[in-house]
Amino acid sequence: MILYSLNCAEGHEFEDWFGGSADFDARKAAGDLTCPVCGNRSVSKAIMAPRVAKSAPAPAPMPRCTPGGCAGCAMAGQHNS
């Protein structure tokens, strides 16, 4: 199933679910698409941006130990050298 953003000739915007692009084309050709606001049958797909999942940001790097080792480090004992 795919959710399409649609527009009617009167400029109303709405959404509807379809089994795919062929399902949209078949329903449009059969006159089965109507605007829920005004009933207009001149309906077309609106321009849509793909929804791309964003990856999680990389964790911040561990702070480096002080030149003298971990003795004075705030992270003492929490990381490998």
N, C-alpha and C positions, 0 to 999 in steps of 0.2 A: 504494500500500500504506500502511496505517496500523497502528500498534502500539497496541492497547488494553490497558489495565490491567483485569484481571478479578478477580472474587471469586466463590467458590462459597458455598452456603448454610452450609457448615461454617466459613466465615471464612478459608479459604486464599486468598492473593493470588498471582496469576500473570499473565503477559502472553501475547498471541498476536497474530499478524499477520492482517489482513483486507484485502480489496480495497476496502473502504469500509463505511459504515454498513449498506447494504442486504445486503452479504455477511454481516456479523455477524447481522443479523436472520434471514436465510435459514438460516444454520447453526444458530442457536438454535432456530428453529421445527422444523428437521429432527432436532433432538436430537443434533447432531454436536459439541456443545461439552461437554467433560468436564474436571473438575479433574484435573490431573496428579498431585496428591497423594493424593486419596481416591476419585476416579472419580465424584464427585457430578455430576449433569447439571443441577442448578439453578445456572446461571452467569449473572452479570450484569456489566455494565460498572461499574468503579469510578469514582469522581469523579476527574477528571483536570484538572490545570492546563495551559493551553496553553504550549508552549515557544516563547517569543518571543525572537528574537535581540536582544541588546543592542548598541547602536551603540558605537563606540569613543569614549572621552571626548575632548573638544576639547583640542587642545594648549594648554599654558599660554601666555599672551600674552608677547610679547617685552618685556624690561625697557625702560623709557624711558631715553633718554640723559640724562646730567647736564646741568644748565642751561648749562654751558660747551661742550657738544657731546660728541663721542665721545672726546676726548683722555684723559679720566680714567675712561672707561667700561670695565668688564670685558668688554663685548661689542664693543669697538671693531673696526670693519671687518667685523662679522658680520651687520649688519642695515642696512636702508635708513633714511634719516632721514625 
